């Protein structure tokens, strides 16, 4: 996607706002109207679900407390819909009380992408909206890029870009599409002031004993929960991929190397901060290891072209091994170029 069209995308994408509290609806509507967003407000959760199915908004802002269908239930319907699998890409923002950490933990496990605190802060709302729409635009760009780059037969194999368990991007998308996406990032680097591109490999520490002791079903629930936390903790323009049974890859453009280091720290913290909860009531205090490489982009297009995707993957894998051999629950990032 041409990033110069992002402003057009923002103001032509539909935003659905649903809450039983008319003061909340009014506060959000005032901000959206001022910034000329295309939006619908709705007080009924059931009616909001009908709108979601019919109009497929890019962003849904839902209150946790809606009298007939809660915002959390709406999120679950979106992320688990069999009739409308495309709804899994809907960016879902949940309105919660600032002090209620339990609400946030449950919501993350359900698939919520972002939170707003009540009462609504207009500056916070604007920031989170820009983040959500930028991410949906990037995901749309990924689909368009696949359609341009793959032949008809290859496209049929790659139509499912989402991993069926975790709902992050699939390993197939990582293998086939990323070399071309990286080239696009180098082309857009100057325009967006992206100076660097990071490739992070993430692996769950000591995961196999959980599968051995509790079975594959509990293992799948654990992986799904971890994928949700990683997706929430990553940067707005990150692409998260499933890259093995208990592994993920994260590809992100950066303005500087420090932001990559901070991203890696955020991912580590998102897993170690709270135990992973599964439906059986079990809690697993897990950690992850991260190995990565940061390649220079800005004003170095010719140099970047000489760095192959396989080179970056090899460097990131080597870094991951270094982090694991050092004891896990840590990262090791190599700066390249």
Buried (B, 14 or more C-beta within 10 A) or exposed (E): BEBEEBEEBBEEBBBBBBBBBEEBBEBBBEBBEEBEBEBBBBBBBEEBBEBBBEEBBBBBBBBBBBEEBBBBBBBBBBBEBEEBEEBBBBBBBBBBEEEBEEBBBBBBBBBBBBBBBBEBBEEEBBEBBBBBBBBBBBBBBBBEBBEEBBEEEEEEEBEEBBBEBBBBBBBBBBBBBBBBBBBBBBEBBEEBEBBBBBBBBBBBBEBEEBBEEBEEEBBBBBBBBBBBBBBBBBBBBBBBBBBEBBBBBBBBBBEBBEBBBEBBBBBBEBBBEBEBBBEEEBEBEBBBBBBBBBBBBBEBEEEBEEBEBEEBBEBBBBBBBBBBEEEBBBBBBBBBB
